[in-house]
Amino acid sequence: MDEKDILGRIDEYVGEEQRLREKLQRDELGREEERRRLAELEVALDQCWDLLRRRRARREAGEDPDAAAGVRPPDEVEGYLQ
């Protein structure tokens, strides 16, 4: 996945987040379903941003950005501050 693909995914996830909030406001979606899906989106976004940062860091260090192994598992990405 290159930088353009990652940014595309981020845009998709942000768009879905906005649509979920709009559906909730129109009572087309239950609060629990919204919370569940928003939590999933938050993790997916964190994974994308993590991969993007690692690719950019490799490029800035003169290394191959494609050597960044790929998307890290949620527990690794979400566990940075713990």
PDB file of N, CA, C and O in Angstrom:
ATOM      1  N   MET A   1       0.854  -1.169   0.000  1.00  0.00           N
ATOM      2  CA  MET A   1       0.000   0.000   0.000  1.00  0.00           C
ATOM      3  C   MET A   1       0.901   1.233   0.000  1.00  0.00           C
ATOM      4  O   MET A   1       1.748   1.391   0.880  1.00  0.00           O
ATOM      5  N   ASP A   2       0.715   2.095  -0.983  1.00  0.00           N
ATOM      6  CA  ASP A   2       1.529   3.308  -1.036  1.00  0.00           C
ATOM      7  C   ASP A   2       0.819   4.459  -0.318  1.00  0.00           C
ATOM      8  O   ASP A   2      -0.298   4.309   0.178  1.00  0.00           O
ATOM      9  N   GLU A   3       1.496   5.611  -0.276  1.00  0.00           N
ATOM     10  CA  GLU A   3       0.966   6.759   0.458  1.00  0.00           C
ATOM     11  C   GLU A   3      -0.398   7.205  -0.075  1.00  0.00           C
ATOM     12  O   GLU A   3      -1.290   7.558   0.696  1.00  0.00           O
ATOM     13  N   LYS A   4      -0.548   7.184  -1.386  1.00  0.00           N
ATOM     14  CA  LYS A   4      -1.820   7.585  -1.992  1.00  0.00           C
ATOM     15  C   LYS A   4      -2.954   6.655  -1.544  1.00  0.00           C
ATOM     16  O   LYS A   4      -4.058   7.117  -1.253  1.00  0.00           O
ATOM     17  N   ASP A   5      -2.685   5.358  -1.489  1.00  0.00           N
ATOM     18  CA  ASP A   5      -3.687   4.387  -1.033  1.00  0.00           C
ATOM     19  C   ASP A   5      -4.057   4.616   0.429  1.00  0.00           C
ATOM     20  O   ASP A   5      -5.228   4.558   0.805  1.00  0.00           O
ATOM     21  N   ILE A   6      -3.041   4.875   1.244  1.00  0.00           N
ATOM     22  CA  ILE A   6      -3.279   5.100   2.673  1.00  0.00           C
ATOM     23  C   ILE A   6      -4.137   6.347   2.872  1.00  0.00           C
ATOM     24  O   ILE A   6      -5.106   6.326   3.631  1.00  0.00           O
ATOM     25  N   LEU A   7      -3.778   7.427   2.188  1.00  0.00           N
ATOM     26  CA  LEU A   7      -4.568   8.659   2.312  1.00  0.00           C
ATOM     27  C   LEU A   7      -5.985   8.461   1.798  1.00  0.00           C
ATOM     28  O   LEU A   7      -6.924   9.042   2.344  1.00  0.00           O
ATOM     29  N   GLY A   8      -6.157   7.655   0.763  1.00  0.00           N
ATOM     30  CA  GLY A   8      -7.492   7.335   0.264  1.00  0.00           C
ATOM     31  C   GLY A   8      -8.323   6.608   1.302  1.00  0.00           C
ATOM     32  O   GLY A   8      -9.505   6.898   1.485  1.00  0.00           O
ATOM     33  N   ARG A   9      -7.686   5.651   1.986  1.00  0.00           N
ATOM     34  CA  ARG A   9      -8.388   4.927   3.048  1.00  0.00           C
ATOM     35  C   ARG A   9      -8.786   5.863   4.180  1.00  0.00           C
ATOM     36  O   ARG A   9      -9.896   5.782   4.706  1.00  0.00           O
ATOM     37  N   ILE A  10      -7.874   6.746   4.548  1.00  0.00           N
ATOM     38  CA  ILE A  10      -8.178   7.701   5.614  1.00  0.00           C
ATOM     39  C   ILE A  10      -9.393   8.534   5.220  1.00  0.00           C
ATOM     40  O   ILE A  10     -10.292   8.735   6.036  1.00  0.00           O
ATOM     41  N   ASP A  11      -9.431   9.014   3.999  1.00  0.00           N
ATOM     42  CA  ASP A  11     -10.584   9.792   3.517  1.00  0.00           C
ATOM     43  C   ASP A  11     -11.866   8.974   3.594  1.00  0.00           C
ATOM     44  O   ASP A  11     -12.907   9.489   4.002  1.00  0.00           O
ATOM     45  N   GLU A  12     -11.799   7.701   3.204  1.00  0.00           N
ATOM     46  CA  GLU A  12     -12.981   6.827   3.264  1.00  0.00           C
ATOM     47  C   GLU A  12     -13.477   6.685   4.692  1.00  0.00           C
ATOM     48  O   GLU A  12     -14.673   6.800   4.958  1.00  0.00           O
ATOM     49  N   TYR A  13     -12.539   6.432   5.622  1.00  0.00           N
ATOM     50  CA  TYR A  13     -12.925   6.239   7.021  1.00  0.00           C
ATOM     51  C   TYR A  13     -13.521   7.509   7.616  1.00  0.00           C
ATOM     52  O   TYR A  13     -14.501   7.444   8.358  1.00  0.00           O
ATOM     53  N   VAL A  14     -12.943   8.651   7.303  1.00  0.00           N
ATOM     54  CA  VAL A  14     -13.465   9.926   7.809  1.00  0.00           C
ATOM     55  C   VAL A  14     -14.854  10.180   7.227  1.00  0.00           C
ATOM     56  O   VAL A  14     -15.747  10.644   7.937  1.00  0.00           O
ATOM     57  N   GLY A  15     -15.041   9.881   5.954  1.00  0.00           N
ATOM     58  CA  GLY A  15     -16.364  10.025   5.336  1.00  0.00           C
ATOM     59  C   GLY A  15     -17.393   9.124   5.989  1.00  0.00           C
ATOM     60  O   GLY A  15     -18.530   9.534   6.223  1.00  0.00           O
ATOM     61  N   GLU A  16     -16.992   7.894   6.282  1.00  0.00           N
ATOM     62  CA  GLU A  16     -17.919   6.976   6.948  1.00  0.00           C
ATOM     63  C   GLU A  16     -18.275   7.474   8.340  1.00  0.00           C
ATOM     64  O   GLU A  16     -19.421   7.360   8.773  1.00  0.00           O
ATOM     65  N   GLU A  17     -17.293   8.025   9.035  1.00  0.00           N
ATOM     66  CA  GLU A  17     -17.547   8.582  10.357  1.00  0.00           C
ATOM     67  C   GLU A  17     -18.594   9.698  10.272  1.00  0.00           C
ATOM     68  O   GLU A  17     -19.511   9.751  11.091  1.00  0.00           O
ATOM     69  N   GLN A  18     -18.462  10.569   9.307  1.00  0.00           N
ATOM     70  CA  GLN A  18     -19.425  11.662   9.130  1.00  0.00           C
ATOM     71  C   GLN A  18     -20.820  11.119   8.800  1.00  0.00           C
ATOM     72  O   GLN A  18     -21.822  11.613   9.316  1.00  0.00           O
ATOM     73  N   ARG A  19     -20.873  10.107   7.942  1.00  0.00           N
ATOM     74  CA  ARG A  19     -22.181   9.514   7.590  1.00  0.00           C
ATOM     75  C   ARG A  19     -22.837   8.856   8.793  1.00  0.00           C
ATOM     76  O   ARG A  19     -24.054   8.940   8.959  1.00  0.00           O
ATOM     77  N   LEU A  20     -22.047   8.205   9.629  1.00  0.00           N
ATOM     78  CA  LEU A  20     -22.605   7.586  10.841  1.00  0.00           C
ATOM     79  C   LEU A  20     -23.220   8.639  11.755  1.00  0.00           C
ATOM     80  O   LEU A  20     -24.315   8.448  12.286  1.00  0.00           O
ATOM     81  N   ARG A  21     -22.529   9.721  11.929  1.00  0.00           N
ATOM     82  CA  ARG A  21     -23.044  10.788  12.807  1.00  0.00           C
ATOM     83  C   ARG A  21     -24.316  11.413  12.233  1.00  0.00           C
ATOM     84  O   ARG A  21     -25.233  11.761  12.977  1.00  0.00           O
ATOM     85  N   GLU A  22     -24.364  11.553  10.919  1.00  0.00           N
ATOM     86  CA  GLU A  22     -25.573  12.079  10.284  1.00  0.00           C
ATOM     87  C   GLU A  22     -26.745  11.115  10.451  1.00  0.00           C
ATOM     88  O   GLU A  22     -27.867  11.542  10.724  1.00  0.00           O
ATOM     89  N   LYS A  23     -26.490   9.827  10.291  1.00  0.00           N
ATOM     90  CA  LYS A  23     -27.548   8.823  10.460  1.00  0.00           C
ATOM     91  C   LYS A  23     -28.074   8.835  11.885  1.00  0.00           C
ATOM     92  O   LYS A  23     -29.277   8.704  12.109  1.00  0.00           O
ATOM     93  N   LEU A  24     -27.171   8.992  12.850  1.00  0.00           N
ATOM     94  CA  LEU A  24     -27.588   9.043  14.246  1.00  0.00           C
ATOM     95  C   LEU A  24     -28.493  10.244  14.480  1.00  0.00           C
ATOM     96  O   LEU A  24     -29.505  10.131  15.171  1.00  0.00           O
ATOM     97  N   GLN A  25     -28.144  11.381  13.917  1.00  0.00           N
ATOM     98  CA  GLN A  25     -28.960  12.579  14.082  1.00  0.00           C
ATOM     99  C   GLN A  25     -30.345  12.414  13.475  1.00  0.00           C
ATOM    100  O   GLN A  25     -31.314  12.996  13.963  1.00  0.00           O
ATOM    101  N   ARG A  26     -30.442  11.622  12.414  1.00  0.00           N
ATOM    102  CA  ARG A  26     -31.736  11.390  11.758  1.00  0.00           C
ATOM    103  C   ARG A  26     -32.464  10.171  12.326  1.00  0.00           C
ATOM    104  O   ARG A  26     -33.478   9.738  11.779  1.00  0.00           O
ATOM    105  N   ASP A  27     -31.940   9.620  13.428  1.00  0.00           N
ATOM    106  CA  ASP A  27     -32.507   8.432  14.065  1.00  0.00           C
ATOM    107  C   ASP A  27     -32.566   7.231  13.125  1.00  0.00           C
ATOM    108  O   ASP A  27     -33.469   6.400  13.227  1.00  0.00           O
ATOM    109  N   GLU A  28     -31.604   7.143  12.213  1.00  0.00           N
ATOM    110  CA  GLU A  28     -31.518   6.001  11.308  1.00  0.00           C
ATOM    111  C   GLU A  28     -30.524   4.959  11.822  1.00  0.00           C
ATOM    112  O   GLU A  28     -30.297   3.930  11.186  1.00  0.00           O
ATOM    113  N   LEU A  29     -29.941   5.245  12.980  1.00  0.00           N
ATOM    114  CA  LEU A  29     -28.902   4.393  13.532  1.00  0.00           C
ATOM    115  C   LEU A  29     -28.979   4.458  15.043  1.00  0.00           C
ATOM    116  O   LEU A  29     -29.160   5.533  15.614  1.00  0.00           O
ATOM    117  N   GLY A  30     -28.843   3.316  15.692  1.00  0.00           N
ATOM    118  CA  GLY A  30     -28.854   3.283  17.146  1.00  0.00           C
ATOM    119  C   GLY A  30     -27.524   3.735  17.725  1.00  0.00           C
ATOM    120  O   GLY A  30     -26.480   3.604  17.087  1.00  0.00           O
ATOM    121  N   ARG A  31     -27.572   4.267  18.939  1.00  0.00           N
ATOM    122  CA  ARG A  31     -26.373   4.783  19.588  1.00  0.00           C
ATOM    123  C   ARG A  31     -25.330   3.687  19.786  1.00  0.00           C
ATOM    124  O   ARG A  31     -24.141   3.940  19.593  1.00  0.00           O
ATOM    125  N   GLU A  32     -25.740   2.481  20.163  1.00  0.00           N
ATOM    126  CA  GLU A  32     -24.785   1.386  20.368  1.00  0.00           C
ATOM    127  C   GLU A  32     -24.082   1.015  19.073  1.00  0.00           C
ATOM    128  O   GLU A  32     -22.869   0.806  19.053  1.00  0.00           O
ATOM    129  N   GLU A  33     -24.842   0.935  18.000  1.00  0.00           N
ATOM    130  CA  GLU A  33     -24.250   0.606  16.707  1.00  0.00           C
ATOM    131  C   GLU A  33     -23.262   1.692  16.283  1.00  0.00           C
ATOM    132  O   GLU A  33     -22.188   1.402  15.756  1.00  0.00           O
ATOM    133  N   GLU A  34     -23.645   2.949  16.525  1.00  0.00           N
ATOM    134  CA  GLU A  34     -22.755   4.053  16.190  1.00  0.00           C
ATOM    135  C   GLU A  34     -21.464   3.949  16.990  1.00  0.00           C
ATOM    136  O   GLU A  34     -20.379   4.082  16.424  1.00  0.00           O
ATOM    137  N   ARG A  35     -21.559   3.717  18.282  1.00  0.00           N
ATOM    138  CA  ARG A  35     -20.370   3.609  19.135  1.00  0.00           C
ATOM    139  C   ARG A  35     -19.465   2.471  18.695  1.00  0.00           C
ATOM    140  O   ARG A  35     -18.244   2.623  18.640  1.00  0.00           O
ATOM    141  N   ARG A  36     -20.068   1.333  18.384  1.00  0.00           N
ATOM    142  CA  ARG A  36     -19.300   0.173  17.966  1.00  0.00           C
ATOM    143  C   ARG A  36     -18.533   0.473  16.685  1.00  0.00           C
ATOM    144  O   ARG A  36     -17.332   0.221  16.595  1.00  0.00           O
ATOM    145  N   ARG A  37     -19.234   1.009  15.701  1.00  0.00           N
ATOM    146  CA  ARG A  37     -18.597   1.278  14.414  1.00  0.00           C
ATOM    147  C   ARG A  37     -17.578   2.412  14.525  1.00  0.00           C
ATOM    148  O   ARG A  37     -16.529   2.351  13.883  1.00  0.00           O
ATOM    149  N   LEU A  38     -17.855   3.437  15.316  1.00  0.00           N
ATOM    150  CA  LEU A  38     -16.894   4.513  15.514  1.00  0.00           C
ATOM    151  C   LEU A  38     -15.614   3.998  16.176  1.00  0.00           C
ATOM    152  O   LEU A  38     -14.516   4.440  15.836  1.00  0.00           O
ATOM    153  N   ALA A  39     -15.754   3.071  17.113  1.00  0.00           N
ATOM    154  CA  ALA A  39     -14.577   2.484  17.750  1.00  0.00           C
ATOM    155  C   ALA A  39     -13.743   1.720  16.723  1.00  0.00           C
ATOM    156  O   ALA A  39     -12.514   1.791  16.737  1.00  0.00           O
ATOM    157  N   GLU A  40     -14.416   0.992  15.835  1.00  0.00           N
ATOM    158  CA  GLU A  40     -13.708   0.262  14.779  1.00  0.00           C
ATOM    159  C   GLU A  40     -12.994   1.236  13.839  1.00  0.00           C
ATOM    160  O   GLU A  40     -11.848   1.010  13.449  1.00  0.00           O
ATOM    161  N   LEU A  41     -13.679   2.308  13.487  1.00  0.00           N
ATOM    162  CA  LEU A  41     -13.086   3.311  12.596  1.00  0.00           C
ATOM    163  C   LEU A  41     -11.884   3.987  13.242  1.00  0.00           C
ATOM    164  O   LEU A  41     -10.886   4.255  12.573  1.00  0.00           O
ATOM    165  N   GLU A  42     -11.974   4.262  14.532  1.00  0.00           N
ATOM    166  CA  GLU A  42     -10.866   4.899  15.243  1.00  0.00           C
ATOM    167  C   GLU A  42      -9.607   4.031  15.173  1.00  0.00           C
ATOM    168  O   GLU A  42      -8.511   4.535  14.932  1.00  0.00           O
ATOM    169  N   VAL A  43      -9.773   2.735  15.382  1.00  0.00           N
ATOM    170  CA  VAL A  43      -8.633   1.820  15.312  1.00  0.00           C
ATOM    171  C   VAL A  43      -8.080   1.779  13.891  1.00  0.00           C
ATOM    172  O   VAL A  43      -6.867   1.843  13.693  1.00  0.00           O
ATOM    173  N   ALA A  44      -8.964   1.672  12.905  1.00  0.00           N
ATOM    174  CA  ALA A  44      -8.526   1.619  11.510  1.00  0.00           C
ATOM    175  C   ALA A  44      -7.782   2.904  11.121  1.00  0.00           C
ATOM    176  O   ALA A  44      -6.769   2.849  10.425  1.00  0.00           O
ATOM    177  N   LEU A  45      -8.281   4.045  11.567  1.00  0.00           N
ATOM    178  CA  LEU A  45      -7.602   5.316  11.292  1.00  0.00           C
ATOM    179  C   LEU A  45      -6.234   5.367  11.968  1.00  0.00           C
ATOM    180  O   LEU A  45      -5.256   5.805  11.363  1.00  0.00           O
ATOM    181  N   ASP A  46      -6.168   4.923  13.210  1.00  0.00           N
ATOM    182  CA  ASP A  46      -4.885   4.898  13.908  1.00  0.00           C
ATOM    183  C   ASP A  46      -3.882   4.010  13.172  1.00  0.00           C
ATOM    184  O   ASP A  46      -2.703   4.352  13.078  1.00  0.00           O
ATOM    185  N   GLN A  47      -4.338   2.886  12.656  1.00  0.00           N
ATOM    186  CA  GLN A  47      -3.462   1.995  11.906  1.00  0.00           C
ATOM    187  C   GLN A  47      -2.957   2.676  10.625  1.00  0.00           C
ATOM    188  O   GLN A  47      -1.779   2.573  10.282  1.00  0.00           O
ATOM    189  N   CYS A  48      -3.848   3.360   9.935  1.00  0.00           N
ATOM    190  CA  CYS A  48      -3.451   4.058   8.708  1.00  0.00           C
ATOM    191  C   CYS A  48      -2.444   5.157   9.003  1.00  0.00           C
ATOM    192  O   CYS A  48      -1.425   5.266   8.321  1.00  0.00           O
ATOM    193  N   TRP A  49      -2.721   5.969  10.013  1.00  0.00           N
ATOM    194  CA  TRP A  49      -1.804   7.056  10.355  1.00  0.00           C
ATOM    195  C   TRP A  49      -0.458   6.502  10.786  1.00  0.00           C
ATOM    196  O   TRP A  49       0.578   7.071  10.442  1.00  0.00           O
ATOM    197  N   ASP A  50      -0.450   5.409  11.529  1.00  0.00           N
ATOM    198  CA  ASP A  50       0.790   4.781  11.958  1.00  0.00           C
ATOM    199  C   ASP A  50       1.611   4.342  10.746  1.00  0.00           C
ATOM    200  O   ASP A  50       2.809   4.618  10.676  1.00  0.00           O
ATOM    201  N   LEU A  51       0.979   3.666   9.802  1.00  0.00           N
ATOM    202  CA  LEU A  51       1.681   3.207   8.609  1.00  0.00           C
ATOM    203  C   LEU A  51       2.210   4.397   7.791  1.00  0.00           C
ATOM    204  O   LEU A  51       3.336   4.371   7.296  1.00  0.00           O
ATOM    205  N   LEU A  52       1.394   5.416   7.664  1.00  0.00           N
ATOM    206  CA  LEU A  52       1.808   6.599   6.915  1.00  0.00           C
ATOM    207  C   LEU A  52       3.034   7.257   7.564  1.00  0.00           C
ATOM    208  O   LEU A  52       3.986   7.621   6.872  1.00  0.00           O
ATOM    209  N   ARG A  53       3.005   7.405   8.888  1.00  0.00           N
ATOM    210  CA  ARG A  53       4.146   8.002   9.596  1.00  0.00           C
ATOM    211  C   ARG A  53       5.405   7.154   9.432  1.00  0.00           C
ATOM    212  O   ARG A  53       6.493   7.693   9.228  1.00  0.00           O
ATOM    213  N   ARG A  54       5.264   5.826   9.519  1.00  0.00           N
ATOM    214  CA  ARG A  54       6.432   4.965   9.366  1.00  0.00           C
ATOM    215  C   ARG A  54       6.999   5.039   7.953  1.00  0.00           C
ATOM    216  O   ARG A  54       8.217   5.064   7.774  1.00  0.00           O
ATOM    217  N   ARG A  55       6.128   5.074   6.950  1.00  0.00           N
ATOM    218  CA  ARG A  55       6.589   5.181   5.562  1.00  0.00           C
ATOM    219  C   ARG A  55       7.322   6.508   5.343  1.00  0.00           C
ATOM    220  O   ARG A  55       8.379   6.543   4.711  1.00  0.00           O
ATOM    221  N   ARG A  56       6.759   7.590   5.864  1.00  0.00           N
ATOM    222  CA  ARG A  56       7.388   8.906   5.694  1.00  0.00           C
ATOM    223  C   ARG A  56       8.725   8.970   6.432  1.00  0.00           C
ATOM    224  O   ARG A  56       9.683   9.554   5.926  1.00  0.00           O
ATOM    225  N   ALA A  57       8.794   8.383   7.609  1.00  0.00           N
ATOM    226  CA  ALA A  57      10.045   8.380   8.372  1.00  0.00           C
ATOM    227  C   ALA A  57      11.126   7.606   7.617  1.00  0.00           C
ATOM    228  O   ALA A  57      12.282   8.026   7.576  1.00  0.00           O
ATOM    229  N   ARG A  58      10.750   6.487   7.027  1.00  0.00           N
ATOM    230  CA  ARG A  58      11.726   5.709   6.250  1.00  0.00           C
ATOM    231  C   ARG A  58      12.217   6.518   5.049  1.00  0.00           C
ATOM    232  O   ARG A  58      13.411   6.538   4.749  1.00  0.00           O
ATOM    233  N   ARG A  59      11.290   7.178   4.371  1.00  0.00           N
ATOM    234  CA  ARG A  59      11.674   7.989   3.213  1.00  0.00           C
ATOM    235  C   ARG A  59      12.629   9.109   3.629  1.00  0.00           C
ATOM    236  O   ARG A  59      13.641   9.340   2.967  1.00  0.00           O
ATOM    237  N   GLU A  60      12.309   9.809   4.730  1.00  0.00           N
ATOM    238  CA  GLU A  60      13.151  10.902   5.210  1.00  0.00           C
ATOM    239  C   GLU A  60      14.536  10.413   5.646  1.00  0.00           C
ATOM    240  O   GLU A  60      15.513  11.160   5.591  1.00  0.00           O
ATOM    241  N   ALA A  61      14.607   9.157   6.075  1.00  0.00           N
ATOM    242  CA  ALA A  61      15.889   8.582   6.500  1.00  0.00           C
ATOM    243  C   ALA A  61      16.662   7.988   5.319  1.00  0.00           C
ATOM    244  O   ALA A  61      17.723   7.391   5.502  1.00  0.00           O
ATOM    245  N   GLY A  62      16.122   8.157   4.110  1.00  0.00           N
ATOM    246  CA  GLY A  62      16.790   7.645   2.931  1.00  0.00           C
ATOM    247  C   GLY A  62      16.583   6.157   2.716  1.00  0.00           C
ATOM    248  O   GLY A  62      17.314   5.526   1.952  1.00  0.00           O
ATOM    249  N   GLU A  63      15.592   5.598   3.387  1.00  0.00           N
ATOM    250  CA  GLU A  63      15.304   4.173   3.269  1.00  0.00           C
ATOM    251  C   GLU A  63      14.084   3.960   2.382  1.00  0.00           C
ATOM    252  O   GLU A  63      13.360   4.902   2.060  1.00  0.00           O
ATOM    253  N   ASP A  64      13.873   2.731   2.000  1.00  0.00           N
ATOM    254  CA  ASP A  64      12.747   2.364   1.143  1.00  0.00           C
ATOM    255  C   ASP A  64      11.450   2.376   1.960  1.00  0.00           C
ATOM    256  O   ASP A  64      11.316   1.584   2.892  1.00  0.00           O
ATOM    257  N   PRO A  65      10.497   3.250   1.637  1.00  0.00           N
ATOM    258  CA  PRO A  65       9.240   3.295   2.398  1.00  0.00           C
ATOM    259  C   PRO A  65       8.429   2.010   2.243  1.00  0.00           C
ATOM    260  O   PRO A  65       7.621   1.680   3.112  1.00  0.00           O
ATOM    261  N   ASP A  66       8.636   1.289   1.154  1.00  0.00           N
ATOM    262  CA  ASP A  66       7.907   0.028   0.970  1.00  0.00           C
ATOM    263  C   ASP A  66       8.386  -1.062   1.915  1.00  0.00           C
ATOM    264  O   ASP A  66       7.727  -2.091   2.064  1.00  0.00           O
ATOM    265  N   ALA A  67       9.531  -0.843   2.553  1.00  0.00           N
ATOM    266  CA  ALA A  67      10.039  -1.823   3.510  1.00  0.00           C
ATOM    267  C   ALA A  67       9.319  -1.726   4.860  1.00  0.00           C
ATOM    268  O   ALA A  67       9.507  -2.580   5.727  1.00  0.00           O
ATOM    269  N   ALA A  68       8.504  -0.697   5.036  1.00  0.00           N
ATOM    270  CA  ALA A  68       7.670  -0.615   6.246  1.00  0.00           C
ATOM    271  C   ALA A  68       6.699  -1.784   6.156  1.00  0.00           C
ATOM    272  O   ALA A  68       5.886  -1.844   5.234  1.00  0.00           O
ATOM    273  N   ALA A  69       6.773  -2.685   7.078  1.00  0.00           N
ATOM    274  CA  ALA A  69       6.144  -4.001   6.979  1.00  0.00           C
ATOM    275  C   ALA A  69       4.661  -4.005   6.629  1.00  0.00           C
ATOM    276  O   ALA A  69       4.163  -5.008   6.117  1.00  0.00           O
ATOM    277  N   GLY A  70       3.969  -2.960   6.878  1.00  0.00           N
ATOM    278  CA  GLY A  70       2.538  -2.933   6.608  1.00  0.00           C
ATOM    279  C   GLY A  70       1.774  -2.518   7.851  1.00  0.00           C
ATOM    280  O   GLY A  70       2.345  -1.994   8.808  1.00  0.00           O
ATOM    281  N   VAL A  71       0.495  -2.759   7.819  1.00  0.00           N
ATOM    282  CA  VAL A  71      -0.375  -2.349   8.911  1.00  0.00           C
ATOM    283  C   VAL A  71      -0.071  -3.185  10.149  1.00  0.00           C
ATOM    284  O   VAL A  71      -0.046  -4.415  10.093  1.00  0.00           O
ATOM    285  N   ARG A  72       0.155  -2.509  11.247  1.00  0.00           N
ATOM    286  CA  ARG A  72       0.406  -3.210  12.514  1.00  0.00           C
ATOM    287  C   ARG A  72      -0.927  -3.625  13.128  1.00  0.00           C
ATOM    288  O   ARG A  72      -1.957  -3.005  12.860  1.00  0.00           O
ATOM    289  N   PRO A  73      -0.909  -4.672  13.952  1.00  0.00           N
ATOM    290  CA  PRO A  73      -2.141  -5.122  14.607  1.00  0.00           C
ATOM    291  C   PRO A  73      -2.697  -4.053  15.553  1.00  0.00           C
ATOM    292  O   PRO A  73      -1.943  -3.250  16.103  1.00  0.00           O
ATOM    293  N   PRO A  74      -4.014  -4.050  15.736  1.00  0.00           N
ATOM    294  CA  PRO A  74      -4.641  -3.024  16.594  1.00  0.00           C
ATOM    295  C   PRO A  74      -4.028  -2.934  17.993  1.00  0.00           C
ATOM    296  O   PRO A  74      -3.824  -1.832  18.501  1.00  0.00           O
ATOM    297  N   ASP A  75      -3.734  -4.068  18.620  1.00  0.00           N
ATOM    298  CA  ASP A  75      -3.208  -4.009  19.995  1.00  0.00           C
ATOM    299  C   ASP A  75      -1.843  -3.338  20.042  1.00  0.00           C
ATOM    300  O   ASP A  75      -1.494  -2.726  21.051  1.00  0.00           O
ATOM    301  N   GLU A  76      -1.070  -3.441  18.979  1.00  0.00           N
ATOM    302  CA  GLU A  76       0.229  -2.780  18.942  1.00  0.00           C
ATOM    303  C   GLU A  76       0.071  -1.275  18.716  1.00  0.00           C
ATOM    304  O   GLU A  76       0.712  -0.466  19.388  1.00  0.00           O
ATOM    305  N   VAL A  77      -0.784  -0.911  17.768  1.00  0.00           N
ATOM    306  CA  VAL A  77      -0.991   0.509  17.460  1.00  0.00           C
ATOM    307  C   VAL A  77      -1.696   1.222  18.603  1.00  0.00           C
ATOM    308  O   VAL A  77      -1.338   2.351  18.938  1.00  0.00           O
ATOM    309  N   GLU A  78      -2.676   0.592  19.198  1.00  0.00           N
ATOM    310  CA  GLU A  78      -3.448   1.222  20.255  1.00  0.00           C
ATOM    311  C   GLU A  78      -2.711   1.208  21.601  1.00  0.00           C
ATOM    312  O   GLU A  78      -3.114   1.910  22.528  1.00  0.00           O
ATOM    313  N   GLY A  79      -1.650   0.426  21.715  1.00  0.00           N
ATOM    314  CA  GLY A  79      -0.951   0.287  22.979  1.00  0.00           C
ATOM    315  C   GLY A  79       0.213   1.235  23.159  1.00  0.00           C
ATOM    316  O   GLY A  79       0.944   1.114  24.142  1.00  0.00           O
ATOM    317  N   TYR A  80       0.417   2.183  22.242  1.00  0.00           N
ATOM    318  CA  TYR A  80       1.554   3.098  22.333  1.00  0.00           C
ATOM    319  C   TYR A  80       1.601   3.849  23.652  1.00  0.00           C
ATOM    320  O   TYR A  80       2.673   4.002  24.237  1.00  0.00           O
ATOM    321  N   LEU A  81       0.472   4.312  24.124  1.00  0.00           N
ATOM    322  CA  LEU A  81       0.473   5.169  25.311  1.00  0.00           C
ATOM    323  C   LEU A  81       0.265   4.398  26.600  1.00  0.00           C
ATOM    324  O   LEU A  81       0.172   4.999  27.670  1.00  0.00           O
ATOM    325  N   GLN A  82       0.192   3.112  26.521  1.00  0.00           N
ATOM    326  CA  GLN A  82      -0.058   2.321  27.735  1.00  0.00           C
ATOM    327  C   GLN A  82       1.214   1.769  28.320  1.00  0.00           C
ATOM    328  O   GLN A  82       1.177   1.083  29.341  1.00  0.00           O
TER     329      GLN A  82
END
